[in-house]
């Protein structure tokens, strides 16, 4: 169990250990179970309010933010609407055949033929097209098994009772990142914090999840892209020549 850098009495520490012991038995399996629940959901929708550091040339870290609502209907439908802190709005749609990226601020869109499932579309969009898809791995069905291979250590921190819903706070590490996740009693992530410990300045990415729905009423119409009035179709995005550190690890968290 991780400890806080504070002066706590021995009694308080003992109480925390007893309270957390029931949860600390197998924390890696707990995180795996949470990821597996999301990965195996046939349909779901979720809203994620996220923030990320951009390290400036001076070394100062500046935080930017984004709100993204994602809807998935497996095996081959995905819709993600995003609004960034500067007002930029974008839309990503995969209908089983075509990947469409629309930028509402510039009123332009691009489309790439890529028949297959959501997993394949995500890997192609991030790996080949250089598209920024925050927490991309969490959208795939294979991430739970990848998590088991990547994680080098994991610890139970505490049972957090301060939020609207109590959560289990877990911290883990891979070779490239340190991560923290807060898991609700429904076995869903409420918050994630990622620290890119090998990147200059050790920037962080955080995500706050809300409005989880594992049984949404989804109309096929939301996966049909209809260009806005005056929208211009542009060439398919070119592959990234120098992907940033977050694209290497989490599908473009920055």
N, C-alpha and C positions, 0 to 999 in steps of 0.2 A: 504494500500500500504506500502510495506517495504521501509525503508529509508536508505541511505548511511551514514556512520559515517564520514561525512565531513562537512566543513563549507560552506553552500550554501546560497545564498541570498534568501530572501523571494520571490522575483520575479521568480527566477529559479524554486523554489519549486512549486510555483503556476502554472507555465507553465507545469511542469511534471504532476501535478495532472489533469490539463485540458486534456492534451494529452492522459493520461491513463484512463480517466473516461469512455470512450466508451468501453474499454476492461475489466474494473474492475467490471462491473455490476454483473457478475456471473462467477467467475473464476473456481469454482468447476465444473460447467457444461462445461466450455471450455476444461478442462483437460479430463473430462469424454467423451466429443465428440471426442477428439483426440484418446483416447484409444479405443473407440467404432469403429472408422474408421479403425484402424489397426485390431481389433478383428473380424470385419465383412468382411474384405477383403478375397475373395476366394483364391486369390493367391497374393504373394508378395515376393520380395527379397530386402535385405538391407545389407549394410556393416556397422559394428560397430567397431570403434576404442575405446577401453576401458582401463582404468587404475584403480588400486585398491591398497590400503594400506595393508601391512602385519605388524602387531605390533610385534616387536622383544621382547625378554625376558628383554632387557634393558629398554623397553618402547618406543624406537625409532620407528618411522613409516617409512617403506621402500616401495616405489611405484614400482609395476610391471605393465606390460601392455600386451595387447592382441588385435589382430584383428580377427574379426569373421564375416563371410558372411553367412547369413541365408536365405534359400529359403523355403517357405511354399506353399503347394497346398492342400487346405482343401477338404475333411475332414480328410484325413489320410496319408499325405505325408510331410516329413520334412527332410531337409538336412542342416547341419551346419558345415562349415569348419573353423578351428581355427588355428592361429599361435601365439605363445606366444613370449615374449621378449627374452627368453633364446633359441629360435629357435625350441622349441618343436611344432610339428604339429599334429593335431588330426582331426577326421572326425566322425560326428554323423549322422546316417541315420535311418529314420523310414519309412517303406514302407507299413504301414497298418497292417502288421503282425509281423514283427521282428524289434527290436531295435538293431542296430549295432553300436559299438564304436570301431574305429580304431585309433591306435597310430602309426603314420608314423615314428617317431623317433626310436621306439623300434621294429617296424614292427610286431605288435601283434594286434589282434582284438578279441572282444567277441560279442556274439549274444544272445539275449533273446527273446523268443516268447512272444509277447504281442499284440494280435489282438485288433483293435479298432481305435479310432481317435487320432488326434494330442494331444488334451487336456489330454486324458487318458495316452498316452505315456509319456508326459512331467511329469505328476504327479507321474507316476510309476518310471520313470528314476531318478527323484530327491528324492522323498519320500521313495521309497523302495530300490533302487539300490545305493543311495548316490552319484549319478552322478552330476558333476558340470555343470550347464547350466545357465550362466549369464542371468539375467532378464527373468527367466523362465516364470514368471506370465504373462509377456507381450505377450508371445506366445500363450496364451490360450484365448478362446472366453469368458470366464467368468470373466476376470480381470476387465473390466469396473465396473461391479456391486460390485466386491470385493473392488475396489478402493473407491467407495462411502461409504462402511461400515467401511473401515479402517481409512480413513482420518478424523482427528479430527479438523483440521483447514487448511485453504488455503487462500493465499493472492496474489493479483496482485502486482508485483514488478515494472516493467517498460516495455516500448516498446523499445527493444534493436535494435539500428540502426547501430551498429558497424560491424556486420558480413556481409558476402557476401549477405545474405538474412535477412531482418529484422525479428525479432522474438518477441513473447510475453513471457516475463520472469515471471514465476509463482513459488511460494514457498509454500510448504505444510508440514504437520506433521501427523504422526501416533503415536501410543504409543511407537513404537520401533525405528522409523527413522524420520529424517528430509529430505525432498527432494526438489530439484529444477528442473524445466523442462522449456526448451525453445521451443516454438511451432511456426512453420512457418505459413505463410499465407495459405498454403495448408493443414493446420490442421494435421501436422505430427511432431513428436518430432525431434528436431535437436540435443539437448543435454540434458542429465540427470545427476544430481549429487545427490548421496545418502550418508547421514551421519548416521552411526550406533551409535546413541547417548547413548545407554545403554551398548555398548560393551567397554571393556577396551581400553583406548586410543582414543575412538571415531573415528575409521577408516572410510575412505571415499571410495566410488566407483563412477567413472564417466564414461559416455559413450557418444561418439560423433557419430551421425548417418549420413550416406551419401549414395548416389546412391539408394534412395528409388525408387522402381518400383512396382506399384500396378497392372500392366498389363504385367507381364513378359511372354516371350515365353519360356515355360518350357517343356522340353522333359522328358518323363517318365524314360528315361535311367539314369538320374542323381540320381534317388532314388533306383537304383539297385547297390548293393555292390559287387564289384569284388575284391577279395583279391590281394594285390600286390605280386609280385614274392617273394617266400620265406617267406611270412607272416605266422605267427603261431597263431592258434586259441587257446585262453586261456579260463579258466572257467569264467562264468558270474560274474560280480562284486558283491561282498558281500555288504549287507546293511551297511550303516554308523552307527557306534555305538555312535559316538560323533560328530554329524554334527556341522560345524562352524556356526557362527551367520548369515553369508550371505546365507547359505543354508536354514536357517530357514525363512528368509524374502524374498529373491529374487532368490531362486533357485541356490545359489552358485555363487554370484557375485565375490567372491575372486578367 
